[in-house]
Amino acid sequence: MLEYVGRTELWKDGLAKGSVNLKIFDVQLSDRGNYTCFVVNGSDYDEAVVELKVTGL
């Protein structure tokens, strides 16, 4: 995970409404692929898989 140090920002402002945003800066071709987000709140748990496609570098 060292490759993301200084290149990410987690936005939790919408967490109460079920929205969490991760921004990746200086996107690189090697960033492409599937990302899994896990959210745990007490006994509640959810996850989502997002595919990042990198084009136009």
C-alpha positions as CSV (number, residue, x, y, z in Angstrom):
1,M,0.0,0.0,0.0
2,L,3.0,2.3,0.1
3,E,2.3,3.2,-3.6
4,Y,-0.8,5.2,-2.4
5,V,0.9,7.2,0.4
6,G,0.3,10.9,-0.3
7,R,-2.0,10.1,-3.3
8,T,-5.3,9.4,-1.6
9,E,-8.0,11.3,0.3
10,L,-10.9,9.7,2.1
11,W,-14.1,11.8,2.2
12,K,-16.4,10.7,5.0
13,D,-18.8,13.6,5.0
14,G,-21.6,11.5,3.5
15,L,-21.1,8.5,5.8
16,A,-24.3,9.1,7.7
17,K,-26.1,8.8,4.3
18,G,-24.2,5.7,3.3
19,S,-21.7,7.5,1.1
20,V,-17.9,7.2,1.4
21,N,-15.6,8.6,-1.3
22,L,-11.9,7.8,-2.0
23,K,-10.1,10.2,-4.3
24,I,-6.8,9.0,-5.9
25,F,-4.5,11.7,-7.1
26,D,-1.9,11.4,-9.9
27,V,-3.6,8.2,-11.2
28,Q,-1.2,5.8,-12.9
29,L,-1.8,2.9,-15.2
30,S,-0.8,0.5,-12.4
31,D,-3.8,1.8,-10.3
32,R,-6.2,0.0,-12.6
33,G,-8.2,-2.9,-11.3
34,N,-10.7,-3.8,-8.7
35,Y,-11.0,-2.1,-5.3
36,T,-13.0,-3.4,-2.4
37,C,-14.5,-0.9,0.2
38,F,-15.4,-2.3,3.6
39,V,-17.5,-0.2,6.0
40,V,-18.2,-1.4,9.5
41,N,-20.4,0.5,12.0
42,G,-21.0,-1.5,15.2
43,S,-22.8,-4.7,14.1
44,D,-23.6,-3.2,10.6
45,Y,-21.3,-4.2,7.7
46,D,-21.3,-3.6,4.0
47,E,-18.8,-3.8,1.2
48,A,-18.7,-2.7,-2.5
49,V,-16.4,-3.6,-5.3
50,V,-15.4,-0.9,-7.8
51,E,-13.4,-1.4,-11.0
52,L,-11.1,1.4,-11.9
53,K,-10.3,1.7,-15.6
54,V,-7.4,4.0,-16.5
55,T,-7.4,5.6,-19.9
56,G,-6.0,8.7,-21.5
57,L,-2.8,9.2,-19.6
